[in-house]
């Protein structure tokens, strides 16, 4: 696992699943990340959504209002996993479990979003000793909750990605580009990749 010199963010895992080079640039070439208009706009919409989310009832999570409480912007850190993150929302069940909720400015839940949610689940289990069986991705443009079961395979994927990133950072070896060149069109690091058209 990662040593005490650094820890990964949950966003690193999501990015690595989308394009490993983004994490390479972030970790091996620090302080070079360009900010884009899309990134700034996304942050603003994200913040506005948290205000609306506070007014939602628990039935959106398939549970009655009386069985849990919600907290927003929950900071999580696990030395064991070498992982940290700020989770948009957590529903803490009175009987001990937790439900992570991650907000996304997209119209579909993709594999990298499921990996990110599973990473938050592992953090909740490790940091707060609360079992997590499922979570939700909230699609902001559609105002729709999408349930995600935190399967053993998703958990294993998170652990494997942490190990892959650790190896990449230690070797300072650039990974291959994203699987599909269409993913590169709006990437802030596109000018760094000379092998991508």
C-alpha positions as CSV (number, residue, x, y, z in Angstrom):
1,X,0.0,0.0,0.0
2,X,0.9,3.6,-0.2
3,X,3.4,5.0,2.4
4,X,3.0,8.0,4.7
5,X,4.5,10.4,2.2
6,X,1.2,10.8,0.3
7,X,-2.3,9.6,-0.1
8,X,-4.6,9.4,-3.0
9,X,-7.9,11.0,-3.3
10,X,-11.1,9.2,-4.3
11,X,-11.2,11.5,-7.3
12,X,-7.8,10.1,-8.3
13,X,-9.3,6.6,-8.5
14,X,-12.3,7.9,-10.6
15,X,-9.9,9.7,-12.9
16,X,-7.6,6.7,-13.2
17,X,-10.5,4.5,-14.3
18,X,-11.4,7.1,-16.9
19,X,-7.8,7.9,-18.0
20,X,-4.7,6.9,-16.0
21,X,-2.6,9.7,-17.4
22,X,-4.6,12.4,-15.6
23,X,-3.5,10.8,-12.3
24,X,0.1,10.4,-13.6
25,X,0.2,14.2,-14.4
26,X,-1.3,15.1,-11.0
27,X,1.0,12.9,-8.9
28,X,4.2,12.9,-10.9
29,X,4.1,16.4,-12.3
30,X,2.5,18.4,-9.4
31,X,1.3,21.9,-9.8
32,X,0.8,21.8,-13.5
33,X,-2.9,21.1,-13.7
34,X,-4.7,23.6,-15.8
35,X,-8.2,24.8,-14.6
36,X,-10.9,24.9,-17.2
37,X,-14.2,26.7,-17.5
38,X,-16.0,23.4,-17.3
39,X,-14.3,22.5,-14.0
40,X,-15.2,25.8,-12.4
41,X,-18.8,25.7,-13.7
42,X,-19.1,22.1,-12.4
43,X,-17.9,23.1,-8.9
44,X,-20.5,25.9,-8.8
45,X,-23.4,23.7,-9.8
46,X,-22.2,21.1,-7.3
47,X,-22.3,23.6,-4.5
48,X,-25.8,24.7,-5.4
49,X,-27.0,21.1,-5.5
50,X,-26.0,20.6,-1.9
51,X,-28.4,23.3,-0.8
52,X,-31.3,21.6,-2.7
53,X,-30.3,18.2,-1.4
54,X,-30.7,19.3,2.2
55,X,-34.5,19.7,1.5
56,X,-34.9,16.2,0.0
57,X,-36.7,13.6,2.0
58,X,-35.2,10.2,2.8
59,X,-37.7,8.3,0.7
60,X,-35.4,9.3,-2.2
61,X,-33.0,6.8,-0.8
62,X,-35.6,4.0,-0.4
63,X,-35.7,4.4,3.4
64,X,-38.1,6.1,5.8
65,X,-37.1,9.5,7.2
66,X,-36.9,8.2,10.8
67,X,-34.2,5.6,10.2
68,X,-31.2,7.9,9.6
69,X,-29.6,11.3,9.5
70,X,-27.8,13.0,6.7
71,X,-24.5,14.9,6.7
72,X,-22.9,16.8,3.8
73,X,-19.3,17.3,2.8
74,X,-18.0,14.5,5.0
75,X,-14.2,14.3,5.1
76,X,-12.8,10.8,5.2
77,X,-9.3,9.5,5.5
78,X,-7.9,6.0,5.7
79,X,-4.2,5.5,6.4
80,X,-4.6,1.7,5.8
81,X,-6.0,2.4,2.3
82,X,-3.8,5.4,1.6
83,X,-7.0,7.2,0.5
84,X,-8.9,10.4,1.4
85,X,-11.9,12.2,0.1
86,X,-14.8,14.5,0.7
87,X,-18.1,12.8,0.2
88,X,-21.0,14.9,-1.0
89,X,-23.6,13.3,1.3
90,X,-23.8,10.4,3.8
91,X,-27.0,8.9,5.2
92,X,-26.0,7.5,8.6
93,X,-28.5,4.8,9.6
94,X,-29.5,4.6,13.2
95,X,-28.8,0.8,13.2
96,X,-25.1,1.4,12.2
97,X,-24.9,1.2,8.4
98,X,-24.2,4.1,6.0
99,X,-25.3,5.1,2.5
100,X,-22.8,7.2,0.5
101,X,-24.3,9.7,-2.0
102,X,-22.2,11.3,-4.7
103,X,-23.4,14.1,-6.9
104,X,-22.5,14.1,-10.6
105,X,-23.0,16.7,-13.3
106,X,-23.8,14.1,-16.0
107,X,-26.7,12.3,-17.4
108,X,-25.5,8.7,-16.9
109,X,-23.6,6.7,-14.3
110,X,-20.4,5.3,-15.8
111,X,-17.9,2.7,-14.5
112,X,-15.6,5.4,-13.1
113,X,-18.5,6.8,-11.1
114,X,-19.3,3.4,-9.6
115,X,-15.6,3.0,-8.7
116,X,-15.6,6.4,-6.9
117,X,-18.7,5.5,-5.0
118,X,-17.2,2.1,-3.9
119,X,-14.1,3.9,-2.8
120,X,-16.2,6.1,-0.5
121,X,-17.9,3.0,0.8
122,X,-14.5,1.5,1.7
123,X,-13.6,4.7,3.4
124,X,-16.8,4.8,5.5
125,X,-16.2,1.2,6.5
126,X,-12.6,1.8,7.5
127,X,-12.9,5.2,9.1
128,X,-16.2,5.0,10.8
129,X,-16.7,1.2,11.1
130,X,-20.1,1.4,9.4
131,X,-21.1,-1.3,6.9
132,X,-22.0,-0.1,3.4
133,X,-24.1,-2.3,1.1
134,X,-25.2,0.3,-1.4
135,X,-24.9,3.9,-2.3
136,X,-26.4,6.4,-4.8
137,X,-25.1,8.5,-7.6
138,X,-27.3,11.6,-8.0
139,X,-27.4,12.9,-11.6
140,X,-27.8,16.6,-11.2
141,X,-29.1,17.4,-14.7
142,X,-31.8,14.8,-14.4
143,X,-32.5,15.2,-10.7
144,X,-32.4,11.5,-10.4
145,X,-31.0,9.0,-7.8
146,X,-29.3,5.9,-9.3
147,X,-28.7,3.1,-6.8
148,X,-25.4,1.3,-6.9
149,X,-24.8,-2.0,-5.1
150,X,-21.3,-2.1,-3.5
151,X,-20.4,-5.6,-4.8
152,X,-17.3,-7.6,-3.9
153,X,-16.1,-7.0,-7.4
154,X,-16.3,-3.2,-7.1
155,X,-14.5,-3.4,-3.8
156,X,-11.7,-5.5,-5.4
157,X,-11.5,-3.0,-8.3
158,X,-10.9,-0.1,-5.9
159,X,-8.1,-2.0,-4.1
160,X,-6.5,-3.0,-7.4
161,X,-6.6,0.6,-8.7
162,X,-4.9,1.8,-5.6
163,X,-2.2,-0.7,-6.1
164,X,-1.8,0.2,-9.8
165,X,-1.6,3.9,-9.0
166,X,1.0,3.2,-6.3
167,X,3.1,1.2,-8.8
168,X,2.8,3.9,-11.4
169,X,3.9,6.7,-9.0
170,X,6.8,4.7,-7.6
171,X,8.1,3.9,-11.1
172,X,7.2,7.3,-12.5
173,X,6.0,5.5,-15.5
174,X,3.5,7.1,-17.9
175,X,0.6,4.8,-18.5
176,X,-1.1,4.5,-21.9
177,X,-3.7,7.0,-23.0
178,X,-7.4,6.7,-22.5
179,X,-9.0,3.8,-24.2
180,X,-11.1,6.0,-26.5
181,X,-9.7,9.2,-28.1
182,X,-13.1,10.9,-27.8
183,X,-12.3,11.1,-24.0
184,X,-9.4,13.4,-24.8
185,X,-11.4,16.1,-26.6
186,X,-12.2,18.1,-23.5
187,X,-9.2,17.0,-21.3
188,X,-7.3,19.7,-19.6
189,X,-4.1,17.7,-20.1
190,X,-4.5,17.1,-23.8
191,X,-1.6,19.2,-24.8
192,X,0.7,17.1,-22.6
193,X,0.0,13.9,-24.5
194,X,2.0,13.9,-27.7
195,X,0.7,10.5,-28.8
196,X,-2.9,11.6,-28.9
197,X,-4.3,13.4,-31.9
